[in-house]
């Protein structure tokens, strides 16, 4: 049998031969869990295979995951960072697909620092903070989600954070930066949806000169911000819920990653 080599050599990508028919078939590499591949079919050069699920090097990164898989009272330590909880803060029953939930009611605060200080000095490596949150309703609410410094029960004097108030920006999410109480805002067109899980992400570039704000994977309008980024006072992850009675914030997951410019 004569194989149809000349005819099928035009197939792109990696090739395999079907010995029964003499036909060459194009093939591509397919990434599995924790693996990413660029140039999967090899037509533009060598494929690059990367492992995406590895634990970061602790000397070159700061990596924290808090999933709140715990029961008890608000006074107990929570998660990797042993969050300090004040005001109305309670554990909430997990739901399908959302194991471990912390609920902040009126005046509820969760923070990694109890003094208003912070451990993280921006401008020394790229920072990514993500959180999965759900606001139960939007009546007379005012909330802050992100990195901040200053009085814990008020708008941050320094920080990079999402801000929501029912009477601000038509009730849509706002991305904000603050330095010594001078603030810049990125008014999004994304409304806060009651009782819907929302993924908030903040990315501060390595130099601390740009802050991007993302909601459910999409960067908001007027982002990134490049002014009033705090580079003097260290910040800390924090959520503050200042609102009328009955407006709760539920937190399912928080991740923090800082890739240090100069490893320790």
Secondary structure, DSSP 8 states (H G I E B T S, - for coil): ----HHHHTT--SEEEEETTTTEEEEE-----TTEEEESTTSTTS--EEEE-SS---TTTEEEEEE-----S-TTS--TTTT-EEESSEEEE--BTTB-SEEEE-TTEEEES-SSS--SB-TTSEEEEEEEEEEES--TTEEEEEEEEES-TTSS-SEEEEEEEETTSGGGEEEEEEEETTEEEEEEEEEE--TT--EEEEEEE-TTS--EEEEETTEE-TT-SB-SS---SS-BEEEEEEEESTT--EEEEEEEEEEEESS--
